[in-house]
Amino acid sequence: MNQLSPPRVATPRLSETEQPRPAASDEPLAKTIDRTLHAQAARLTGGLAPSALWAAYLDWAVHLALSPGQQTFLAMKAARKLSRLTTYMSRCALQGREAPACIEPLPQDRRFAAPAWRQWPFNVFSQAFLLQQQWWHNATTGIDGMTQQHSNQVEFASRQILDMMAPSNFLWTNPEVLQRTVEQNGRNLIDGWRNFIDDWQRQLTGRKPAGTEDFIVGGNIAATPGKVVYRNALIELIQYAPQTASVRPEPVLIVPAWIMKYYILDLSQQNSLIRYLVSQGHTVFCLSWKNPDAGDRDLTMEDYRRLGVMEALAAVNAIVPQQKVHAVGYCLGGTLLMIAAAAMARDGDERLKTITLLAAQADFTEAGELTLFITESQLSFLDDVMWQQGYLDSRQMAGAFQLLRSNDMIWSRLVHNYLMGEPRRMTDMMAWNADATRMPYRMHSEYLRKLFLHNDLAEGRFVAGGHPVALSDIRAPVFAVATAWDHVAPWRSVYKLHLLTDTDITFLLTTGGHNAGIVSPPGGVARTYQVMAKGHADRYIDPDTWQATAAKHDGSWWPEWLAWLHAASGPPVMPPAMGAPAAGYPPLTDAPGSYVLVP
C-alpha cells in the first residue's frame, strides 16, 4: 500500500472529566518492574494473560475432581466413543469399502469434506478426531460449580489445542496433501516452503502479506472521488463528490470503526457502499480516523466522541446548513454513534434525522467468544502491554480475532499455503484486513472495561459530556443491521437494542459475517436477509420469534436500506458545494486524505 506522512497537528486536549493514569516515572518502582515484566511476557503469549487461563483450568480441574459422578459419566462416554470407532473400523475392514460414518462434523467444519477423507486410513483419522473433539466438549462443559466464564474459557482453549492437532494440518495424515504431492512430484511442498519463507521474511521486516501491493489506497480501492474538508488531530472528514444531478437534502455522515481503517466501506468500485450511496443521490461524508501512535496514549472515549463525531457533525452542518443528518455507524463506530446520539438527545440536540447501525452493539453481556478475553485479569495484563507501548499493537489485536476463527484464519491457510503450495490469492477485503491499526492505551482500556466488562452503556452508567447517557432518550428512527455469522457482534447481541431504546427500529438480519455480510453489494455473492419494523409503542418480540416470523428476501440488503433512507428524506435538491470555505471548512486535499495512508 502507498504511504504518505500526514501533516503535523496538535495533540487533542484530554477531557476535563477524565484524568490520565500515572506515567511510568510517577509510579512506584515495584509497580514499574511488574508492569515491564508483564509486558515482556505478553510478547510470548500473544497478549493473553497466563493467569486467566490457569485460573480457568484450575477451576475446571478442582470441580471435576470433586465430581465422581461426572467422571464416571465421562469414562462411559469415552468407552462408548471407542466402541463406536472400533465398530466403524471393523465395518470398513470387513466390507472393504467405506462404511457409514459414526460421527458427522459440524455444518461449518469443512476440513474433512473432500472424498479422499472417506478412504482408509484417513476416514479413521478424521472419525477419531471428531469423536475426541466431541468428548472434550462434554468434558469441559456442564461441570457443576464452575463459573460460566471459566467454563467457556476452558472449552474454547481446549478446542484451540485440538484444532491445532487436527489430522488435516499434517502432511502424512491429510490425503488431499498427499495426493497433491504425488501428482506434482513434491513441487507443492517446494512452493509451500517458498510461501513460508516469503511470509516469514515479511513478518520480520514488517511488510504486509504478498499481494497487498496490488491494492492501492486511492487507486483501485478507497477511490470514490471526494475531498477532505476538515482535519483535526484525530480525524479527517471526507466529503464525496456528487454523481447525480440532484441529491436528497439530508446528508449522510458515516462513523466507521477505528479498530480498522474506514475504507472497508469504500473498497473496489463494485463493492463500495459509499460509492453506492453517492450514485443513488446522497451527499455522503465519512470520518477517516488517525492511526494512533505512542503520543496518543492518553486519548479517551470522550475524545473520540467529541473530536470525532461531534466535530464532524458540526462540519457537515456548516457545509449542508439547515438540514438534519442521516448518521451511520459501523461496528465500534456504531457504538460511539449511539453514545453521541444519546448525549445529544439528553441535551435537546435534534440534528439527527435517522440513525443506521451496522453490526454495532450496545449491550455487551452476550458479545460472543470475544468476551472470553475480557476479564479483570486479562485486562490488567493488557493494560501493562499498552502502558509500555502507549497503544495496542495491530498484530496483538489481529491475533485475538484470528483465534475466534482459527480453522479459517490460521489452520486452513497453513494447509493451503504451505502444504498444498497454492499461490496466495489476495482480495480487496483481505488487503484491507492486512492494513491494521493501533488502539490508544487509555481509550482501549476504557472501551474494554466500561463497555465489555461492566456494560456501562446498556445500564445507564456511561458518561459522555460530563453526565451519564441513556439510550432510551434517543427518538430518531433506527435501522439496525446484523449479520448471521458474526463472531464480533453476534446478531442476538445486536438485537438487544430493542430492549434499550424507545424509538422506531427496523431490524435487518443478513447472511454473512461481520465484514462480508455488511459489504454485500447487489449482484455480488448470493445473500438472503430478513427484515421487520417495530414501532416505539409496539410490544417486544424475542429474537427467536423475530427470526421465525420476519419476512425473508433474496439478494443484497443495500436496496432495502436505501428505500428506508429515501422514505425518511426530502425531495431531491441541487447538490451542495464541496466544503464551505467561508465557514472555515475549505477543501484541503483529495480523498482518501492522508490519515488513512499511515501504516
C-alpha positions as CSV (number, residue, x, y, z in Angstrom):
1,M,0.0,0.0,0.0
2,N,1.2,3.5,-0.7
3,Q,2.2,5.7,2.2
4,L,2.2,9.4,2.9
5,S,3.1,11.2,6.1
6,P,0.2,13.2,7.5
7,P,0.5,16.9,8.4
8,R,1.7,17.7,11.9
9,V,-1.2,18.7,14.1
10,A,-1.6,19.4,17.8
11,T,-2.5,16.6,20.1
12,P,-6.1,17.0,21.4
13,R,-6.8,18.0,24.9
14,L,-7.9,15.4,27.4
15,S,-11.5,15.6,28.6
16,E,-11.8,17.6,31.8
17,T,-13.8,14.8,33.4
18,E,-11.0,12.3,32.8
19,Q,-7.6,12.2,34.4
20,P,-4.7,10.2,32.9
21,R,-3.2,7.2,34.7
22,P,0.2,7.9,36.2
23,A,3.2,7.9,33.8
24,A,5.9,5.4,34.4
25,S,8.1,8.0,36.1
26,D,5.3,8.7,38.7
27,E,4.7,5.1,39.7
28,P,6.5,3.1,42.4
29,L,9.5,1.2,41.3
30,A,7.9,-2.1,42.2
31,K,4.8,-1.4,40.1
32,T,7.0,-0.4,37.1
33,I,9.0,-3.6,37.4
34,D,5.8,-5.7,37.5
35,R,4.3,-3.9,34.5
36,T,7.5,-4.2,32.5
37,L,7.7,-7.9,33.2
38,H,4.1,-8.4,32.2
39,A,4.6,-6.5,29.0
40,Q,7.6,-8.7,28.1
41,A,5.6,-11.9,29.0
42,A,2.8,-10.7,26.6
43,R,5.2,-10.9,23.7
44,L,5.4,-14.7,24.3
45,T,1.7,-15.3,24.9
46,G,0.3,-13.1,22.2
47,G,-1.1,-10.7,24.7
48,L,-3.1,-13.4,26.6
49,A,-2.8,-13.4,30.4
50,P,-1.5,-16.8,31.6
51,S,-3.1,-16.3,35.0
52,A,-6.6,-16.1,33.5
53,L,-6.2,-19.4,31.7
54,W,-4.6,-21.1,34.7
55,A,-7.4,-20.0,36.9
56,A,-10.0,-21.3,34.5
57,Y,-8.3,-24.7,34.2
58,L,-7.8,-24.9,37.9
59,D,-11.5,-24.2,38.5
60,W,-12.3,-27.0,36.0
61,A,-9.8,-29.5,37.4
62,V,-10.9,-28.9,41.0
63,H,-14.6,-29.2,40.3
64,L,-14.2,-32.2,38.1
65,A,-12.0,-33.9,40.7
66,L,-14.8,-33.4,43.3
67,S,-17.5,-34.8,40.9
68,P,-17.1,-38.6,40.8
69,G,-20.4,-38.9,39.0
70,Q,-19.3,-36.6,36.2
71,Q,-16.0,-38.6,36.0
72,T,-18.0,-41.8,35.6
73,F,-20.2,-40.2,33.0
74,L,-17.1,-39.1,31.0
75,A,-15.5,-42.5,31.3
76,M,-18.7,-44.1,30.0
77,K,-18.7,-41.5,27.2
78,A,-15.1,-42.4,26.3
79,A,-15.9,-46.1,26.3
80,R,-18.9,-45.7,24.0
81,K,-17.0,-43.5,21.6
82,L,-14.1,-46.0,21.5
83,S,-16.7,-48.7,20.8
84,R,-18.2,-46.7,18.0
85,L,-14.8,-46.1,16.5
86,T,-13.9,-49.8,16.8
87,T,-17.2,-50.9,15.2
88,Y,-16.6,-48.4,12.4
89,M,-13.1,-49.7,11.7
90,S,-14.4,-53.3,11.7
91,R,-17.1,-52.5,9.2
92,C,-14.6,-50.7,6.9
93,A,-12.2,-53.7,7.1
94,L,-14.9,-56.3,6.5
95,Q,-16.8,-54.6,3.7
96,G,-13.6,-53.5,2.0
97,R,-15.2,-50.1,1.4
98,E,-16.5,-47.0,3.1
99,A,-18.9,-47.6,6.0
100,P,-21.5,-45.1,7.3
101,A,-19.7,-42.5,9.4
102,C,-20.1,-42.9,13.2
103,I,-20.0,-39.1,13.6
104,E,-20.6,-36.1,11.3
105,P,-18.7,-32.8,11.6
106,L,-20.5,-29.6,12.4
107,P,-22.0,-27.9,9.4
108,Q,-19.4,-25.1,9.4
109,D,-16.5,-27.6,9.6
110,R,-15.3,-28.3,6.0
111,R,-11.9,-29.8,6.9
112,F,-12.9,-33.4,6.1
113,A,-15.4,-32.7,3.2
114,A,-13.3,-34.0,0.4
115,P,-14.0,-37.6,-0.9
116,A,-10.4,-38.6,-0.1
117,W,-11.2,-38.4,3.6
118,R,-13.6,-41.3,3.2
119,Q,-10.8,-43.7,2.2
120,W,-8.8,-45.9,4.6
121,P,-7.0,-45.0,6.8
122,F,-7.9,-41.3,6.6
123,N,-11.5,-41.9,7.4
124,V,-10.4,-43.4,10.7
125,F,-8.1,-40.4,11.4
126,S,-11.0,-38.0,10.8
127,Q,-13.6,-40.0,12.7
128,A,-11.3,-40.5,15.7
129,F,-10.5,-36.8,15.8
130,L,-14.2,-35.8,15.6
131,L,-15.1,-38.2,18.4
132,Q,-12.3,-36.9,20.5
133,Q,-13.4,-33.3,19.9
134,Q,-16.9,-34.2,20.9
135,W,-15.7,-35.9,24.1
136,W,-13.6,-32.9,25.1
137,H,-16.6,-30.7,24.6
138,N,-18.5,-32.9,27.1
139,A,-15.5,-32.9,29.5
140,T,-15.2,-29.1,29.6
141,T,-18.8,-28.1,29.8
142,G,-21.6,-28.7,32.2
143,I,-19.3,-29.1,35.3
144,D,-21.3,-28.1,38.3
145,G,-19.8,-25.3,40.4
146,M,-17.7,-23.7,37.7
147,T,-18.2,-20.2,36.8
148,Q,-19.7,-19.8,33.3
149,Q,-16.7,-17.6,32.3
150,H,-14.2,-20.3,33.3
151,S,-16.3,-23.0,31.6
152,N,-16.3,-21.0,28.3
153,Q,-12.6,-20.3,28.6
154,V,-11.7,-23.9,29.2
155,E,-13.9,-25.1,26.4
156,F,-12.5,-22.5,24.0
157,A,-8.8,-23.2,24.9
158,S,-9.3,-26.9,24.6
159,R,-10.9,-26.5,21.2
160,Q,-7.9,-24.4,20.1
161,I,-5.5,-27.1,21.2
162,L,-7.5,-29.8,19.4
163,D,-7.8,-27.8,16.2
164,M,-4.0,-27.4,16.2
165,M,-3.6,-31.2,16.3
166,A,-6.3,-32.0,13.7
167,P,-5.1,-34.6,11.1
168,S,-5.9,-32.1,8.3
169,N,-2.9,-30.0,9.4
170,F,-0.2,-32.6,8.8
171,L,1.3,-33.9,5.6
172,W,1.1,-37.7,6.4
173,T,-2.4,-37.6,7.7
174,N,-4.0,-35.3,5.1
175,P,-5.0,-37.3,1.9
176,E,-5.6,-34.2,-0.1
177,V,-2.0,-33.0,0.5
178,L,-0.6,-36.5,-0.1
179,Q,-2.5,-36.7,-3.4
180,R,-1.3,-33.3,-4.5
181,T,2.3,-34.3,-3.5
182,V,2.2,-37.4,-5.7
183,E,0.6,-35.6,-8.6
184,Q,3.2,-32.8,-8.6
185,N,6.2,-34.9,-7.5
186,G,6.6,-32.8,-4.4
187,R,6.5,-29.5,-6.2
188,N,3.7,-28.3,-3.9
189,L,6.0,-28.7,-0.9
190,I,8.7,-26.6,-2.6
191,D,6.2,-23.9,-3.5
192,G,4.8,-24.1,0.1
193,W,8.3,-23.7,1.5
194,R,8.8,-20.6,-0.7
195,N,5.5,-19.2,0.6
196,F,6.6,-19.9,4.1
197,I,10.0,-18.2,3.7
198,D,8.3,-15.2,2.0
199,D,5.8,-14.8,4.8
200,W,8.5,-15.2,7.4
201,Q,10.6,-12.5,5.8
202,R,7.6,-10.2,5.5
203,Q,6.8,-10.7,9.2
204,L,10.4,-10.0,10.3
205,T,10.6,-6.8,8.2
206,G,7.1,-5.6,9.0
207,R,5.9,-5.8,5.4
208,K,2.3,-6.7,4.5
209,P,1.3,-10.1,3.1
210,A,2.0,-10.9,-0.5
211,G,-0.5,-9.4,-3.0
212,T,-1.4,-6.4,-0.9
213,E,0.8,-4.3,-3.2
214,D,-1.8,-4.8,-5.9
215,F,-4.3,-2.8,-4.0
216,I,-3.5,0.9,-3.8
217,V,-5.4,3.1,-1.4
218,G,-6.7,6.0,-3.5
219,G,-6.0,4.0,-6.7
220,N,-8.1,0.9,-7.1
221,I,-9.6,0.9,-3.5
222,A,-10.8,3.8,-1.4
223,A,-11.1,5.6,-4.8
224,T,-14.5,7.2,-4.7
225,P,-13.9,10.9,-5.7
226,G,-14.1,13.4,-2.9
227,K,-12.3,16.0,-0.8
228,V,-11.0,16.2,2.8
229,V,-13.0,19.2,4.1
230,Y,-11.9,19.1,7.7
231,R,-8.9,17.8,9.7
232,N,-8.1,17.8,13.4
233,A,-5.7,15.7,15.5
234,L,-8.0,12.6,15.4
235,I,-10.0,12.7,12.1
236,E,-10.1,13.7,8.6
237,L,-13.6,14.3,7.3
238,I,-14.2,13.3,3.6
239,Q,-17.0,14.8,1.6
240,Y,-17.7,12.7,-1.6
241,A,-18.4,14.4,-4.9
242,P,-21.9,14.1,-6.2
243,Q,-22.5,11.7,-9.0
244,T,-26.1,12.7,-9.7
245,A,-27.7,15.9,-10.9
246,S,-29.8,16.2,-7.8
247,V,-29.4,14.7,-4.3
248,R,-31.5,14.2,-1.2
249,P,-31.3,17.2,1.0
250,E,-30.2,15.4,4.2
251,P,-26.5,14.5,4.2
252,V,-25.3,11.1,5.3
253,L,-22.5,11.0,7.9
254,I,-20.6,7.7,8.3
255,V,-18.8,6.9,11.5
256,P,-16.6,3.8,10.9
257,A,-14.8,1.8,13.5
258,W,-11.2,2.9,14.3
259,I,-10.2,-0.7,15.0
260,M,-9.6,-0.9,11.2
261,K,-9.4,1.7,8.5
262,Y,-12.6,3.3,7.1
263,Y,-12.3,2.1,3.6
264,I,-14.0,-1.3,4.4
265,L,-17.0,0.8,3.2
266,D,-15.2,2.0,0.1
267,L,-13.3,-0.9,-1.3
268,S,-13.3,-1.6,-5.1
269,Q,-15.7,0.2,-7.3
270,Q,-18.1,-2.7,-7.5
271,N,-18.5,-3.3,-3.7
272,S,-18.1,0.2,-2.2
273,L,-21.1,1.1,0.0
274,I,-20.0,4.8,-0.1
275,R,-20.0,4.8,-3.9
276,Y,-23.4,3.1,-3.9
277,L,-24.9,5.8,-1.7
278,V,-23.4,8.6,-3.8
279,S,-24.6,7.0,-7.0
280,Q,-28.1,6.8,-5.6
281,G,-28.3,10.5,-4.9
282,H,-27.0,11.1,-1.4
283,T,-24.4,13.6,-0.2
284,V,-22.0,11.4,1.8
285,F,-19.4,12.4,4.5
286,C,-17.2,9.8,6.2
287,L,-14.7,10.0,9.0
288,S,-11.2,8.7,8.5
289,W,-9.5,8.1,11.9
290,K,-5.9,8.8,12.6
291,N,-3.8,5.6,13.2
292,P,-2.6,6.5,16.7
293,D,1.0,6.2,18.0
294,A,2.6,6.4,21.4
295,G,2.0,10.1,21.5
296,D,-1.8,9.5,21.5
297,R,-1.7,7.2,24.5
298,D,-4.0,9.4,26.7
299,L,-6.8,9.8,24.1
300,T,-10.1,8.8,25.7
301,M,-13.5,7.6,24.5
302,E,-14.8,11.1,25.3
303,D,-12.1,12.5,23.0
304,Y,-13.3,10.2,20.2
305,R,-16.9,11.3,20.7
306,R,-16.0,15.0,20.9
307,L,-13.2,15.3,18.3
308,G,-14.7,12.6,16.1
309,V,-18.5,12.5,15.9
310,M,-19.3,16.0,17.2
311,E,-16.8,18.0,15.3
312,A,-17.6,16.0,12.1
313,L,-21.3,16.8,12.7
314,A,-20.5,20.5,13.1
315,A,-18.6,20.5,9.8
316,V,-21.5,18.7,8.0
317,N,-24.0,21.2,9.4
318,A,-21.8,24.1,8.1
319,I,-21.4,22.6,4.6
320,V,-25.1,21.5,4.3
321,P,-26.8,24.0,6.6
322,Q,-30.4,23.8,7.9
323,Q,-30.6,20.1,7.3
324,K,-30.8,17.2,9.7
325,V,-28.3,14.4,9.2
326,H,-28.6,10.6,8.4
327,A,-26.0,9.2,10.8
328,V,-24.4,5.8,10.1
329,G,-22.2,3.9,12.5
330,Y,-20.3,0.6,11.8
331,C,-19.1,-1.8,14.5
332,L,-17.3,0.2,17.2
333,G,-18.2,3.4,15.3
334,G,-21.8,2.4,15.7
335,T,-21.4,2.1,19.5
336,L,-19.8,5.5,19.6
337,L,-22.6,6.9,17.5
338,M,-25.1,5.5,20.0
339,I,-23.3,7.2,22.8
340,A,-23.2,10.5,20.9
341,A,-26.9,10.3,19.9
342,A,-27.9,9.5,23.5
343,A,-25.9,12.5,24.7
344,M,-27.4,14.7,22.0
345,A,-31.0,13.6,22.9
346,R,-30.3,14.2,26.6
347,D,-29.2,17.8,25.8
348,G,-32.0,18.5,23.4
349,D,-29.9,18.4,20.3
350,E,-32.1,17.2,17.4
351,R,-29.7,17.4,14.5
352,L,-30.0,13.6,13.7
353,K,-32.8,12.7,11.2
354,T,-32.1,8.9,11.4
355,I,-29.6,6.5,12.8
356,T,-28.2,3.4,11.0
357,L,-26.2,0.9,12.9
358,L,-24.2,-1.7,11.1
359,A,-23.1,-4.7,13.2
360,A,-23.0,-2.5,16.3
361,Q,-23.6,-3.5,19.9
362,A,-24.9,-1.5,22.9
363,D,-25.3,-4.4,25.4
364,F,-22.1,-6.5,25.7
365,T,-23.2,-9.3,28.0
366,E,-23.5,-11.7,25.1
367,A,-20.9,-10.4,22.8
368,G,-19.7,-13.8,21.6
369,E,-16.4,-15.5,22.2
370,L,-14.6,-12.2,22.2
371,T,-15.8,-11.8,25.8
372,L,-13.6,-14.8,26.8
373,F,-10.7,-12.4,26.7
374,I,-12.5,-9.7,28.7
375,T,-11.8,-10.4,32.4
376,E,-10.1,-8.3,35.1
377,S,-7.0,-10.5,35.0
378,Q,-6.8,-10.2,31.2
379,L,-7.4,-6.5,31.1
380,S,-4.8,-5.8,33.7
381,F,-2.3,-7.8,31.7
382,L,-3.4,-6.0,28.5
383,D,-3.1,-2.6,30.3
384,D,0.5,-3.4,31.1
385,V,1.2,-4.1,27.5
386,M,-0.4,-0.9,26.3
387,W,1.2,1.1,29.2
388,Q,4.7,0.2,27.9
389,Q,3.9,0.8,24.2
390,G,1.3,3.6,24.6
391,Y,-1.0,1.6,22.3
392,L,-2.2,-1.9,21.5
393,D,-0.2,-3.1,18.5
394,S,-2.2,-4.2,15.4
395,R,-0.6,-7.6,15.4
396,Q,-1.7,-8.3,19.0
397,M,-5.2,-7.3,18.2
398,A,-5.4,-9.3,15.0
399,G,-4.2,-12.4,16.8
400,A,-7.2,-12.4,19.1
401,F,-9.6,-12.1,16.2
402,Q,-7.9,-14.9,14.3
403,L,-8.3,-17.2,17.3
404,L,-12.0,-16.7,17.1
405,R,-12.0,-18.3,13.7
406,S,-8.8,-20.4,13.9
407,N,-9.9,-23.0,11.4
408,D,-10.5,-20.5,8.7
409,M,-7.9,-17.8,9.6
410,I,-5.0,-19.9,10.7
411,W,-5.0,-23.7,10.0
412,S,-6.8,-23.7,6.7
413,R,-4.4,-21.1,5.4
414,L,-1.5,-23.0,6.7
415,V,-2.6,-26.1,4.8
416,H,-3.4,-24.3,1.5
417,N,-0.3,-22.0,1.5
418,Y,2.4,-24.3,2.9
419,L,1.3,-27.9,2.3
420,M,-0.7,-27.6,-0.8
421,G,1.6,-24.9,-2.2
422,E,-1.2,-22.9,-3.6
423,P,-0.5,-19.3,-4.7
424,R,-1.7,-16.8,-2.3
425,R,-4.9,-15.2,-3.5
426,M,-5.4,-11.6,-2.3
427,T,-8.7,-9.7,-2.5
428,D,-9.6,-6.1,-1.7
429,M,-11.1,-7.1,1.6
430,M,-8.1,-9.2,2.6
431,A,-5.8,-6.3,1.7
432,W,-7.9,-4.0,3.9
433,N,-7.7,-6.6,6.7
434,A,-4.0,-6.5,6.5
435,D,-3.9,-2.7,6.7
436,A,-4.4,-2.9,10.5
437,T,-4.5,0.0,13.0
438,R,-3.4,0.5,16.6
439,M,-5.5,1.4,19.6
440,P,-4.6,4.2,22.1
441,Y,-3.8,2.9,25.6
442,R,-6.3,4.8,27.6
443,M,-9.2,4.7,25.1
444,H,-8.9,1.0,24.6
445,S,-8.7,0.3,28.3
446,E,-11.8,2.4,28.9
447,Y,-13.6,0.7,26.0
448,L,-12.9,-2.8,27.2
449,R,-13.7,-2.0,30.9
450,K,-16.7,0.3,30.6
451,L,-18.4,-1.4,27.7
452,F,-17.4,-5.1,27.7
453,L,-16.5,-5.8,31.3
454,H,-19.0,-3.5,33.2
455,N,-21.7,-3.0,30.4
456,D,-22.0,0.7,31.5
457,L,-23.7,1.9,28.3
458,A,-26.6,-0.6,28.5
459,E,-27.0,0.0,32.2
460,G,-27.0,3.8,32.1
461,R,-23.6,4.5,33.7
462,F,-21.6,5.5,30.7
463,V,-20.5,9.2,31.0
464,A,-20.5,11.5,27.9
465,G,-20.1,15.2,28.2
466,G,-19.8,15.0,32.0
467,H,-23.1,13.2,32.6
468,P,-24.4,9.6,32.1
469,V,-26.3,8.8,28.9
470,A,-29.4,6.6,28.4
471,L,-30.1,5.1,25.0
472,S,-33.8,5.3,25.9
473,D,-33.5,9.1,25.3
474,I,-33.0,8.5,21.5
475,R,-36.0,9.4,19.4
476,A,-34.6,9.3,15.9
477,P,-35.7,6.2,14.0
478,V,-33.1,3.4,13.8
479,F,-32.2,1.0,11.1
480,A,-30.1,-1.8,12.6
481,V,-28.2,-4.3,10.5
482,A,-26.8,-7.6,12.0
483,T,-25.1,-10.5,10.3
484,A,-26.0,-14.1,10.9
485,W,-22.4,-15.5,11.3
486,D,-20.9,-12.5,13.1
487,H,-18.1,-13.6,15.6
488,V,-17.6,-10.0,16.8
489,A,-21.1,-8.7,17.2
490,P,-23.4,-11.7,17.4
491,W,-26.8,-10.8,16.0
492,R,-28.8,-11.7,19.1
493,S,-26.5,-9.2,21.0
494,V,-27.2,-6.5,18.4
495,Y,-30.9,-7.3,18.7
496,K,-30.9,-6.2,22.4
497,L,-31.2,-2.7,21.0
498,H,-34.9,-3.4,21.1
499,L,-34.8,-3.5,24.9
500,L,-32.7,-0.4,25.3
501,T,-34.4,2.2,23.2
502,D,-37.9,3.8,22.9
503,T,-37.9,4.6,19.2
504,D,-38.9,3.1,15.9
505,I,-36.5,0.3,14.9
506,T,-36.2,-1.5,11.6
507,F,-34.1,-4.6,12.3
508,L,-32.4,-6.5,9.4
509,L,-30.5,-9.7,9.6
510,T,-28.4,-10.7,6.6
511,T,-26.4,-13.8,5.9
512,G,-22.6,-13.4,6.1
513,G,-20.1,-12.4,8.7
514,H,-19.1,-9.2,10.4
515,N,-17.4,-7.7,7.3
516,A,-18.6,-9.7,4.3
517,G,-22.2,-9.5,5.5
518,I,-22.1,-5.7,5.5
519,V,-20.1,-5.4,2.3
520,S,-22.8,-7.1,0.3
521,P,-23.5,-5.2,-2.9
522,P,-26.4,-6.0,-5.3
523,G,-25.3,-8.7,-7.8
524,G,-22.5,-9.9,-5.6
525,V,-22.3,-13.1,-3.5
526,A,-25.7,-14.6,-3.1
527,R,-27.2,-13.5,0.1
528,T,-30.6,-13.5,1.9
529,Y,-31.9,-11.3,4.6
530,Q,-34.8,-10.9,6.9
531,V,-36.3,-7.6,8.0
532,M,-39.1,-6.3,10.3
533,A,-40.0,-2.9,11.6
534,K,-41.1,-2.2,15.2
535,G,-42.8,1.0,16.3
536,H,-41.8,2.6,19.6
537,A,-45.2,1.6,21.0
538,D,-45.2,-2.0,19.8
539,R,-44.7,-4.9,22.1
540,Y,-41.3,-6.6,22.3
541,I,-40.6,-9.7,20.2
542,D,-37.9,-12.0,21.3
543,P,-35.1,-12.8,18.8
544,D,-36.2,-16.4,18.2
545,T,-39.8,-15.3,17.4
546,W,-38.5,-12.5,15.3
547,Q,-36.3,-14.9,13.2
548,A,-39.3,-17.3,12.8
549,T,-41.7,-14.6,11.6
550,A,-39.6,-11.8,9.9
551,A,-40.1,-11.7,6.1
552,K,-37.2,-13.3,4.2
553,H,-35.8,-11.9,0.9
554,D,-33.1,-12.9,-1.6
555,G,-30.3,-10.6,-2.5
556,S,-28.4,-7.7,-1.0
557,W,-29.8,-5.7,1.9
558,W,-28.4,-2.4,0.4
559,P,-31.6,-1.6,-1.7
560,E,-33.8,-2.3,1.4
561,W,-31.8,0.2,3.4
562,L,-31.8,2.7,0.5
563,A,-35.6,2.6,0.3
564,W,-35.8,3.3,4.0
565,L,-33.4,6.2,3.7
566,H,-35.4,7.7,0.8
567,A,-38.6,7.3,2.7
568,A,-37.0,9.4,5.6
569,S,-35.6,12.0,3.2
570,G,-37.0,15.1,1.5
571,P,-37.4,15.6,-2.3
572,P,-34.2,15.9,-4.3
573,V,-32.4,19.3,-4.5
574,M,-29.2,20.6,-6.1
575,P,-26.0,19.1,-4.7
576,P,-24.2,21.3,-2.1
577,A,-20.8,22.7,-2.8
578,M,-17.6,20.8,-1.8
579,G,-16.7,22.2,1.6
580,A,-17.6,25.6,2.9
581,P,-14.6,27.9,2.9
582,A,-16.5,30.9,4.3
583,A,-17.5,28.8,7.3
584,G,-13.9,27.6,7.9
585,Y,-14.2,24.2,6.0
586,P,-12.3,24.6,2.8
587,P,-11.3,21.5,0.7
588,L,-7.9,20.5,1.9
589,T,-6.9,17.6,-0.3
590,D,-8.3,14.9,-2.5
591,A,-9.9,11.8,-0.9
592,P,-8.9,9.5,0.7
593,G,-6.7,12.0,2.5
594,S,-3.5,11.4,4.5
595,Y,-4.5,9.7,7.7
596,V,-5.6,6.5,6.0
597,L,-2.2,6.1,4.5
598,V,-0.3,6.0,7.8
599,P,0.9,2.4,8.4
